[in-house]
Amino acid sequence: MRLKLIVLTLVACLFGAGGVVAQQASYGDIAHFLAGQPVSQTSPLYPVSMRPSVQRQAGKLQNMTAEMKNRRLNRISEWAKGVIHPKISRPKYVKYPFGGPDFVHVVTLFPGADEYVLVGLEPLGSVPDFTRMPEAQLDAYLGQLNYSMRSISRRNFFLTKEMREDLSGKGIEGVFPLLLFFAAITDHEVLNASYVTLNGSGQVNQSGAGGANGIWLQVRAKRWMTGFPEASSIYYFKTDLSNSGFKAGSSFNNFLKKRPGGMLYLKAASYLMHTDSFSNIRNYLASDCQWVLQDASGFPAAFLAKYYNVYYFGNYVGPIDMFSEFDQPDLRAIYQSGNASPLPFGTGYRMSDADSVQMFGVKK
């Protein structure tokens, strides 16, 4: 039986710079509203959703979502079902550092995990009370949401610079609304949500927005399958993964230790773990995770092969110009040897089907 949380009062812990997260509306309805999907007729958001400007923006959001699914997500899902899933058991934990709030791609590849741990540097933000917004302001907010999705819908990853611009005083403040949006468009019902903070031992506690360093969503897949949990947790943490931030005994390090093993997903990771400044997180993840799926910007290929038996897909043509210093001749040699299988979609910084890379590793 599905749970349904109705927020009956203004909850003190859910105040943020952009306003109140929810007033007398379920998180499920807020997520549907943000994604341009129908909300329940008993929701305070229902009359708001009927406004002409909201209906117009809803149509744009629905079209963008349909295009993203048809152009990329459906192909990714079918590939994962045929190639990756037969080689793994259902991962309890899926860890996605350096990916920001991109729940879309990680859940498309790995549905039905107990927990998804997303990490980035984007601010947490808040969700305003849409019932109190003037129509012009609401139209502008939803239009900005549509605009902010351009990276993930066209490029399949967020550009940090664009995210910084999009989430700085232009209506959408931080990733909270994006996470709700992504849950809705990936066919999940949002059951609950809150700000969270980690104590020194890595324990998750609900908190007010001011002291929070993370967001938690409880979701349930609408297309529930045998073996799936009754509900899954999505965590997003704004935290520094460089050696100065991620070290033995740090809160996030202890949080991960409570969630051993599982699947690691690395995409458009800025080649950070190719540098000494991110050696702590690199070494920890390699020793911890049972499987890894990554593009060339994740672990260095030679490092990956030390810890994992690796399957190669796609075509390696080197990094984009911005990251030219991280060319990997050993990886080029592997792909030139003919040991890679086809990849039917573009991903990471190389978005063309003809020159994208996926490396799937199974722990030795």
QUIHUTA-V853932 format. One record per pair of residues at least 24 apart in sequence whose C-alpha atoms are under 10 Angstrom apart, sorted by the first residue. I is the first residue (numbers start at 1). J is the second residue. If there is no record, write none. Layout:
{{I:J} {I:J}}
This chain:
{{1:230} {2:189} {2:191} {2:220} {2:222} {2:230} {2:231} {3:189} {3:190} {3:191} {3:192} {3:218} {3:219} {3:220} {3:230} {3:231} {4:28} {4:189} {4:190} {4:191} {4:192} {5:190} {5:191} {5:192} {5:193} {6:43} {6:191} {6:192} {7:192} {11:194} {11:208} {12:207} {12:208} {12:209} {13:194} {13:195} {13:196} {13:206} {13:207} {13:208} {13:209} {13:210} {13:211} {13:212} {14:126} {14:127} {14:193} {14:194} {14:195} {14:206} {14:207} {14:208} {14:209} {14:210} {15:125} {15:126} {15:127} {15:128} {15:195} {15:208} {15:209} {15:210} {16:124} {16:125} {16:126} {16:127} {16:128} {16:173} {16:195} {16:208} {16:209} {16:210} {17:125} {17:126} {17:127} {17:128} {17:169} {17:173} {17:174} {17:209} {17:210} {18:125} {18:126} {18:127} {18:128} {18:129} {18:169} {18:171} {18:172} {18:173} {18:174} {19:125} {19:126} {19:127} {19:128} {19:129} {19:130} {19:173} {20:126} {20:127} {20:128} {20:129} {20:130} {21:125} {21:126} {21:127} {21:128} {21:129} {21:130} {21:176} {21:177} {21:193} {21:194} {22:126} {22:127} {22:128} {22:129} {22:130} {22:131} {23:128} {23:129} {23:130} {23:131} {23:132} {24:129} {24:131} {25:129} {25:131} {26:190} {26:191} {26:192} {26:193} {27:180} {27:189} {27:190} {27:191} {27:192} {27:193} {27:217} {27:218} {27:219} {28:180} {28:181} {28:183} {28:184} {28:188} {28:189} {28:190} {28:191} {28:192} {28:193} {28:219} {29:180} {29:184} {29:189} {29:190} {29:191} {30:127} {30:129} {30:130} {30:177} {30:180} {30:181} {30:184} {30:190} {31:177} {31:178} {31:179} {31:180} {31:181} {31:182} {31:183} {31:184} {31:185} {31:188} {31:189} {31:190} {32:58} {32:180} {32:181} {32:182} {32:183} {32:184} {32:185} {32:187} {32:188} {32:189} {32:190} {33:58} {33:130} {33:142} {33:180} {33:181} {33:184} {34:58} {34:61} {34:127} {34:130} {34:141} {34:142} {34:145} {34:146} {34:177} {34:178} {34:180} {34:181} {34:182} {34:184} {34:185} {35:59} {35:60} {35:61} {35:62} {35:64} {35:65} {35:142} {35:145} {35:146} {35:177} {35:178} {35:180} {35:181} {35:182} {35:183} {35:184} {35:185} {36:60} {36:61} {36:62} {36:63} {36:65} {36:142} {36:181} {36:184} {36:185} {37:61} {37:62} {37:181} {37:184} {37:185} {44:130} {44:131} {45:129} {45:130} {45:131} {46:131} {47:131} {48:130} {48:131} {48:132} {48:133} {48:135} {48:138} {49:130} {49:131} {51:135} {51:138} {51:139} {52:135} {52:139} {53:135} {53:136} {53:138} {53:139} {53:140} {53:142} {53:143} {54:135} {54:136} {54:138} {54:139} {54:140} {54:141} {54:142} {54:143} {55:139} {56:139} {56:142} {56:143} {57:138} {57:139} {57:140} {57:141} {57:142} {57:143} {57:144} {57:145} {57:146} {58:142} {58:143} {58:146} {60:142} {60:143} {60:146} {61:142} {61:143} {61:145} {61:146} {61:147} {61:149} {61:185} {62:146} {62:185} {64:146} {64:149} {64:150} {64:153} {64:154} {65:146} {65:149} {65:153} {65:182} {65:185} {65:186} {66:185} {67:153} {67:154} {68:152} {68:153} {68:154} {68:156} {69:108} {69:153} {69:185} {69:186} {71:153} {71:154} {71:345} {72:105} {72:153} {72:154} {72:156} {72:344} {72:345} {72:346} {72:347} {73:104} {73:105} {73:108} {73:109} {73:153} {73:156} {73:186} {73:345} {74:108} {74:109} {74:345} {75:108} {75:343} {75:344} {75:345} {75:346} {76:105} {76:108} {76:109} {76:343} {76:344} {76:345} {76:346} {76:347} {77:105} {77:107} {77:108} {77:109} {77:110} {77:111} {78:108} {78:109} {78:344} {79:109} {79:343} {79:344} {79:345} {80:108} {80:109} {80:110} {81:108} {81:109} {81:110} {83:360} {84:109} {84:110} {84:293} {84:311} {84:360} {84:361} {85:109} {85:110} {87:291} {87:360} {87:362} {88:262} {88:263} {88:290} {88:291} {88:362} {89:262} {89:263} {90:114} {90:227} {90:228} {90:262} {90:263} {91:115} {91:116} {91:261} {91:262} {91:263} {91:264} {91:290} {91:291} {92:116} {92:228} {92:229} {92:232} {92:259} {92:260} {92:261} {92:262} {92:263} {93:117} {93:232} {93:233} {93:256} {93:259} {93:260} {93:261} {93:262} {93:263} {93:264} {93:289} {94:118} {94:234} {94:259} {94:261} {94:262} {94:263} {94:264} {94:265} {94:289} {94:291} {94:292} {95:119} {95:235} {95:256} {95:259} {95:261} {95:262} {95:263} {95:264} {95:265} {95:266} {95:285} {95:289} {95:292} {96:120} {96:236} {96:263} {96:264} {96:265} {96:266} {96:267} {96:269} {97:236} {97:237} {97:239} {97:241} {97:264} {97:265} {97:266} {97:267} {97:269} {97:281} {97:285} {97:298} {98:239} {98:240} {98:241} {98:265} {98:266} {98:267} {98:268} {98:269} {98:270} {98:271} {98:272} {98:298} {99:157} {99:158} {99:159} {99:160} {99:236} {99:265} {99:266} {99:267} {99:268} {99:269} {99:270} {100:157} {100:158} {100:159} {100:160} {100:163} {100:175} {100:179} {100:236} {100:237} {100:238} {100:269} {101:157} {101:158} {101:174} {101:175} {101:176} {101:177} {101:178} {101:179} {101:182} {101:234} {101:235} {101:236} {101:237} {101:238} {102:152} {102:156} {102:157} {102:158} {102:175} {102:178} {102:179} {102:182} {102:236} {103:178} {103:179} {103:180} {103:181} {103:182} {103:183} {103:186} {103:234} {103:235} {103:236} {104:152} {104:153} {104:156} {104:157} {104:179} {104:181} {104:182} {104:183} {104:184} {104:185} {104:186} {105:152} {105:156} {105:157} {105:182} {105:186} {105:265} {105:267} {105:347} {106:264} {106:265} {106:266} {106:267} {107:182} {107:183} {107:186} {108:186} {109:265} {109:293} {110:263} {110:265} {111:186} {111:221} {111:224} {111:225} {111:228} {111:232} {112:220} {112:221} {112:224} {112:225} {112:226} {112:227} {112:228} {112:229} {112:230} {112:231} {112:232} {113:227} {113:228} {113:229} {113:231} {113:232} {113:233} {113:234} {113:262} {113:263} {114:228} {114:229} {114:230} {114:231} {114:232} {114:233} {114:234} {115:217} {115:218} {115:229} {115:231} {115:232} {115:233} {115:234} {115:235} {115:259} {115:262} {116:216} {116:217} {116:232} {116:233} {116:234} {116:235} {116:236} {116:263} {117:216} {117:233} {117:234} {117:235} {117:236} {117:237} {117:256} {117:259} {117:264} {118:214} {118:215} {118:234} {118:235} {118:236} {118:237} {118:238} {118:265} {119:214} {119:235} {119:236} {119:237} {119:238} {119:239} {119:240} {119:241} {120:160} {120:175} {120:236} {120:237} {120:238} {120:239} {120:240} {120:241} {121:160} {121:163} {121:164} {121:236} {121:237} {121:238} {121:239} {121:240} {121:241} {122:160} {122:163} {122:164} {122:167} {122:173} {122:174} {122:175} {122:236} {122:237} {122:238} {122:239} {123:163} {123:164} {123:167} {123:168} {123:173} {123:174} {123:175} {123:176} {123:213} {123:214} {123:237} {123:238} {123:239} {124:167} {124:173} {124:174} {124:175} {124:176} {124:177} {124:178} {124:195} {124:209} {124:212} {124:213} {124:214} {124:215} {124:236} {124:237} {124:238} {125:167} {125:168} {125:172} {125:173} {125:174} {125:175} {125:176} {125:177} {125:178} {125:195} {125:209} {125:215} {126:172} {126:173} {126:174} {126:175} {126:176} {126:177} {126:178} {126:195} {126:209} {127:171} {127:172} {127:173} {127:174} {127:175} {127:176} {127:177} {127:178} {127:180} {128:171} {128:172} {128:173} {128:177} {137:171} {138:171} {140:170} {140:171} {140:172} {141:170} {141:171} {141:172} {142:171} {142:172} {143:171} {144:170} {144:171} {144:172} {145:170} {145:171} {145:172} {145:177} {145:178} {145:181} {148:172} {148:178} {149:178} {149:181} {154:351} {155:346} {155:347} {155:348} {155:349} {155:350} {155:351} {155:352} {156:267} {156:268} {156:346} {156:347} {156:348} {156:349} {156:350} {156:351} {157:267} {157:268} {157:269} {157:347} {157:348} {157:349} {157:351} {158:268} {158:348} {159:268} {175:215} {175:236} {175:238} {176:214} {176:215} {176:216} {176:217} {176:236} {179:215} {179:216} {179:217} {179:234} {179:235} {179:236} {180:217} {180:219} {183:217} {183:218} {183:219} {183:220} {183:221} {183:234} {184:219} {184:221} {184:222} {186:221} {186:222} {187:219} {187:220} {187:221} {187:222} {187:223} {187:224} {188:218} {188:219} {188:220} {188:221} {188:222} {188:223} {188:224} {188:231} {188:232} {189:218} {189:219} {189:220} {189:221} {189:222} {189:231} {190:217} {190:218} {190:219} {190:220} {190:221} {190:231} {190:232} {190:233} {191:217} {191:218} {191:219} {191:220} {191:231} {191:232} {191:233} {192:216} {192:217} {192:218} {192:219} {192:233} {193:217} {193:218} {193:219} {193:233} {193:234} {193:235} {194:218} {195:235} {195:236} {196:235} {196:236} {196:237} {197:237} {197:251} {198:237} {198:250} {198:251} {198:252} {198:254} {198:255} {199:250} {199:251} {199:252} {199:254} {199:255} {200:249} {200:250} {200:251} {200:252} {200:253} {200:254} {200:255} {201:249} {201:250} {201:251} {201:252} {201:253} {201:254} {201:255} {201:257} {201:258} {202:249} {202:250} {202:251} {202:252} {202:253} {202:254} {202:255} {202:256} {202:257} {202:258} {203:251} {203:252} {203:254} {203:255} {203:258} {204:235} {204:251} {204:255} {212:237} {212:238} {213:237} {213:238} {213:239} {214:238} {214:239} {240:278} {241:272} {241:273} {241:277} {241:278} {241:279} {241:280} {241:281} {241:282} {242:272} {242:273} {242:275} {242:276} {242:277} {242:278} {242:279} {242:280} {242:281} {242:282} {243:276} {243:277} {243:278} {243:279} {243:280} {243:281} {243:282} {244:277} {244:278} {244:280} {245:278} {245:280} {245:281} {246:278} {246:279} {246:280} {246:281} {246:284} {247:279} {247:280} {247:281} {247:284} {248:280} {248:281} {248:284} {253:280} {253:281} {253:284} {256:284} {256:285} {256:288} {257:284} {257:288} {259:288} {259:289} {260:285} {260:287} {260:288} {260:289} {260:290} {261:285} {261:286} {261:287} {261:288} {261:289} {261:290} {261:291} {262:288} {262:289} {262:290} {262:291} {262:292} {263:288} {263:289} {263:290} {263:291} {263:292} {263:293} {263:361} {263:362} {264:288} {264:289} {264:290} {264:291} {264:292} {264:293} {264:294} {264:360} {264:361} {265:289} {265:291} {265:292} {265:293} {265:294} {265:295} {265:298} {265:360} {266:292} {266:293} {266:294} {266:295} {266:296} {266:297} {266:298} {266:299} {266:348} {266:358} {266:359} {267:293} {267:294} {267:295} {267:296} {267:297} {267:298} {267:347} {267:348} {267:349} {267:358} {268:294} {268:295} {268:296} {268:297} {268:298} {268:347} {268:348} {268:349} {268:350} {269:294} {269:295} {269:296} {269:297} {269:298} {269:299} {269:348} {269:349} {270:296} {270:297} {270:298} {270:322} {270:323} {270:326} {270:348} {270:349} {271:295} {271:296} {271:297} {271:298} {271:299} {271:300} {271:319} {271:323} {271:325} {271:326} {272:297} {272:298} {272:299} {272:300} {272:326} {273:297} {273:298} {273:299} {273:300} {274:298} {274:299} {274:300} {274:301} {274:303} {274:326} {275:299} {275:300} {275:326} {286:363} {287:363} {288:363} {289:361} {289:362} {289:363} {290:361} {290:362} {290:363} {290:364} {291:360} {291:361} {291:362} {291:363} {291:364} {292:359} {292:360} {292:361} {292:362} {292:363} {293:358} {293:359} {293:360} {293:361} {293:362} {294:347} {294:348} {294:357} {294:358} {294:359} {294:360} {294:361} {295:347} {295:348} {295:349} {295:350} {295:356} {295:357} {295:358} {295:359} {295:360} {296:326} {296:327} {296:328} {296:331} {296:348} {296:349} {296:350} {296:356} {296:357} {296:358} {296:359} {297:323} {297:326} {297:327} {297:348} {297:349} {297:357} {298:359} {299:359} {300:326} {300:327} {300:328} {300:330} {300:331} {301:328} {301:329} {301:330} {301:331} {301:332} {301:334} {301:359} {302:328} {302:330} {302:331} {304:359} {304:360} {304:361} {304:362} {304:363} {305:361} {305:362} {305:363} {305:364} {306:363} {306:364} {307:361} {307:362} {307:363} {307:364} {308:360} {308:361} {308:362} {308:363} {308:364} {309:359} {309:360} {309:361} {309:362} {309:363} {309:364} {310:359} {310:360} {310:361} {310:362} {310:363} {310:364} {311:339} {311:340} {311:341} {311:358} {311:359} {311:360} {311:361} {311:362} {312:338} {312:339} {312:340} {312:341} {312:342} {312:343} {312:357} {312:358} {312:359} {312:360} {312:361} {313:339} {313:340} {313:341} {313:342} {313:343} {313:344} {313:356} {313:357} {313:358} {313:359} {313:360} {314:340} {314:341} {314:342} {314:343} {314:344} {314:345} {314:346} {314:347} {314:353} {314:354} {314:355} {314:356} {314:357} {314:358} {314:359} {315:340} {315:341} {315:342} {315:343} {315:350} {315:353} {315:354} {315:355} {315:356} {315:357} {315:358} {316:340} {316:350} {316:354} {316:355} {316:356} {316:357} {316:358} {317:350} {317:354} {317:355} {317:356} {317:357} {318:350} {318:355} {318:356} {318:357} {319:349} {319:350} {320:349} {320:350} {322:349} {323:349}}
